[in-house]
Amino acid sequence: MCGLTAAEARLFKSFRRPEQIQRYLDEKIAYNKEKNGESCRSARMVIRDQLAHCLEGAFFAAAALRVQGYPPLIVDLEAVRDDDHILAVFKWNDHWGAIAKSNYSGLRFREPVYRTLRELAMSYFEHYYNLQGEKTLRRYSKPIHLERFDKLGWMTAEEDVWAIPQLIAQARHYSLLTTDQIRRLNKMDQRLFAAGMVGTVK
């Protein structure tokens, strides 16, 4: 199946629902403190190393979703003065949900209750901030179908798949805020800031 080993296929088949994939990412996969530009593990390498940052976690989640019969889709959340964030997205009963690996507690799973990808992206807005307390989320990409990158080995490569993040960056993105809205943004509420940092890997 897509070049997976028997053990890899068994792992992915063991997940019955998307939230079980998220739970595995949260409980079994350590957060990769390297910045996205320092490693780009395939789903196979995530399993091997038990380590992932958001893009690597999205590869893992998209591979697991693919085995469950979902298309392997990701969405890029683009920020200013902050790192981008990658979601593995899925649709259930015509509504969008997401799985994500993050060092911030508010940037992970979303139930499939969002009618549009814009609604889904906006659900991350109040939880998306930098260490200066700025709300930094600005744009989201169209869904990127990872099947187009099968030849690059996003699921099974034994080395980093550097070409893929470059291609993700070229995808069409849509603005979430107007210039006036950006100008009026407040700093983060300190309680929400602290809540988002619970469990952060320093």
C-alpha positions as CSV (number, residue, x, y, z in Angstrom):
1,M,0.0,0.0,0.0
2,C,1.7,3.2,-1.3
3,G,5.1,1.5,-0.6
4,L,4.4,1.1,3.2
5,T,5.9,-1.8,5.1
6,A,3.6,-4.2,6.7
7,A,4.3,-2.7,10.1
8,E,3.6,0.8,8.9
9,A,0.4,-0.3,7.2
10,R,-0.7,-2.0,10.5
11,L,-0.1,1.1,12.5
12,F,-2.1,3.3,10.1
13,K,-4.9,0.8,9.9
14,S,-5.1,0.7,13.7
15,F,-6.6,4.2,13.7
16,R,-10.3,4.1,13.3
17,R,-11.1,7.8,13.6
18,P,-9.1,11.0,12.9
19,E,-8.9,11.9,16.6
20,Q,-7.0,8.7,17.2
21,I,-4.3,9.9,14.8
22,Q,-4.1,13.1,16.7
23,R,-3.8,11.2,20.0
24,Y,-1.0,9.2,18.6
25,L,0.8,12.4,17.5
26,D,0.3,14.0,20.9
27,E,1.2,11.0,23.0
28,K,3.7,8.9,21.0
29,I,5.5,11.4,18.8
30,A,7.9,13.9,20.5
31,Y,7.8,17.5,19.3
32,N,10.8,18.2,17.0
33,K,12.4,21.5,18.2
34,E,14.3,21.9,15.0
35,K,12.8,24.7,12.8
36,N,11.0,23.6,9.7
37,G,14.1,24.5,7.6
38,E,16.3,22.1,9.5
39,S,14.5,18.8,8.8
40,C,11.7,17.5,6.6
41,R,11.0,13.9,7.6
42,S,8.7,11.6,5.6
43,A,5.9,9.8,7.4
44,R,8.2,6.7,7.5
45,M,10.9,8.7,9.2
46,V,8.4,10.2,11.7
47,I,7.5,6.6,12.8
48,R,11.2,5.6,12.9
49,D,12.4,8.6,14.9
50,Q,9.2,9.2,16.9
51,L,9.8,12.9,16.3
52,A,8.0,15.5,14.3
53,H,7.4,19.3,13.8
54,C,4.2,20.5,12.2
55,L,5.0,19.7,8.5
56,E,6.4,16.2,9.5
57,G,3.3,15.6,11.6
58,A,1.1,16.6,8.7
59,F,2.9,14.0,6.5
60,F,2.2,11.4,9.1
61,A,-1.4,12.4,9.6
62,A,-2.1,12.6,5.9
63,A,-0.6,9.2,5.3
64,A,-2.8,7.7,8.1
65,L,-5.9,9.4,6.7
66,R,-5.0,8.1,3.2
67,V,-4.9,4.5,4.6
68,Q,-8.4,5.2,6.1
69,G,-9.8,6.2,2.7
70,Y,-9.5,10.0,3.0
71,P,-7.6,12.0,0.3
72,P,-4.1,13.1,1.7
73,L,-4.7,16.8,1.9
74,I,-2.8,19.5,3.8
75,V,-3.3,23.2,4.3
76,D,-0.7,25.8,5.0
77,L,-1.5,28.5,7.5
78,E,0.8,31.5,6.8
79,A,1.8,34.0,9.5
80,V,3.8,37.2,9.9
81,R,6.7,37.4,12.3
82,D,6.1,33.8,13.1
83,D,6.3,30.3,11.7
84,D,3.8,28.9,9.2
85,H,1.7,26.0,10.4
86,I,0.7,22.9,8.4
87,L,-2.6,21.0,8.9
88,A,-3.7,17.6,7.6
89,V,-7.3,18.3,6.8
90,F,-10.2,15.9,6.2
91,K,-13.9,16.1,5.4
92,W,-16.7,14.3,7.2
93,N,-20.4,14.8,6.4
94,D,-19.4,17.7,4.2
95,H,-17.6,19.5,7.0
96,W,-13.9,20.1,7.5
97,G,-11.7,19.1,10.4
98,A,-7.9,19.0,11.0
99,I,-5.1,17.1,12.6
100,A,-1.8,18.9,13.5
101,K,1.4,18.6,15.4
102,S,2.3,21.8,17.3
103,N,4.2,23.0,20.3
104,Y,1.2,25.2,21.1
105,S,-1.8,23.5,22.6
106,G,-4.4,25.5,20.7
107,L,-3.0,24.7,17.2
108,R,-3.8,21.0,17.1
109,F,-7.0,19.0,16.4
110,R,-10.2,20.5,15.0
111,E,-13.5,18.6,15.0
112,P,-15.1,18.3,11.5
113,V,-17.7,21.0,12.1
114,Y,-16.4,23.7,9.8
115,R,-18.4,24.4,6.6
116,T,-15.5,25.9,4.7
117,L,-11.7,25.9,4.9
118,R,-11.8,29.6,5.7
119,E,-13.9,28.8,8.8
120,L,-11.5,26.1,9.8
121,A,-8.5,28.4,9.3
122,M,-10.2,31.2,11.4
123,S,-10.7,28.7,14.2
124,Y,-6.9,28.9,14.7
125,F,-6.8,32.7,14.7
126,E,-7.0,33.5,18.4
127,H,-4.6,30.7,19.3
128,Y,-2.0,31.7,16.7
129,Y,0.5,34.1,18.3
130,N,4.2,34.7,18.7
131,L,6.2,35.1,21.9
132,Q,5.6,38.9,21.8
133,G,1.9,38.3,22.1
134,E,1.0,39.3,18.6
135,K,-1.8,37.6,16.7
136,T,0.1,36.5,13.6
137,L,-2.1,34.4,11.4
138,R,-2.8,36.1,8.0
139,R,-3.5,33.6,5.2
140,Y,-4.4,30.0,4.4
141,S,-3.7,27.9,1.3
142,K,-6.0,26.0,-0.9
143,P,-5.9,22.3,-0.1
144,I,-2.7,20.7,-1.4
145,H,-3.2,17.0,-2.5
146,L,-0.1,15.1,-1.4
147,E,-0.7,12.4,-4.0
148,R,1.0,14.7,-6.5
149,F,4.2,14.3,-4.4
150,D,4.2,10.5,-4.3
151,K,7.3,10.3,-6.5
152,L,9.1,12.6,-4.0
153,G,8.4,10.1,-1.2
154,W,6.5,12.1,1.3
155,M,5.2,8.9,2.8
156,T,8.2,6.5,2.5
157,A,11.5,8.4,1.8
158,E,14.5,7.4,3.9
159,E,15.8,10.9,3.8
160,D,14.5,14.4,4.1
161,V,12.0,15.5,1.4
162,W,13.2,19.1,0.9
163,A,11.5,19.7,-2.4
164,I,8.0,19.5,-0.9
165,P,8.0,22.6,1.4
166,Q,9.2,24.7,-1.5
167,L,6.2,23.5,-3.6
168,I,3.8,24.1,-0.7
169,A,5.0,27.7,-0.4
170,Q,4.0,28.2,-4.1
171,A,0.4,27.1,-3.5
172,R,-2.3,29.7,-3.8
173,H,-3.1,31.4,-0.5
174,Y,-6.1,33.5,0.6
175,S,-6.1,36.4,3.0
176,L,-8.0,36.1,6.2
177,L,-7.9,39.8,7.4
178,T,-8.3,43.2,5.8
179,T,-5.7,45.9,6.3
180,D,-8.1,47.8,8.7
181,Q,-8.6,44.6,10.7
182,I,-4.9,44.0,11.0
183,R,-4.4,47.6,12.2
184,R,-6.9,47.2,15.0
185,L,-5.7,43.9,16.4
186,N,-5.1,43.6,20.1
187,K,-2.3,41.8,21.9
188,M,-3.1,38.3,23.2
189,D,-5.1,37.9,26.4
190,Q,-2.5,36.7,28.9
191,R,-4.7,33.8,30.1
192,L,-5.1,32.5,26.6
193,F,-1.4,33.0,26.0
194,A,-0.5,30.9,29.1
195,A,-3.0,28.2,28.1
196,G,-1.5,27.9,24.7
197,M,1.9,27.3,26.2
198,V,0.9,24.4,28.4
199,G,3.1,21.4,27.6
200,T,5.4,23.5,25.4
201,V,8.8,21.9,24.6
202,K,11.4,24.5,25.5
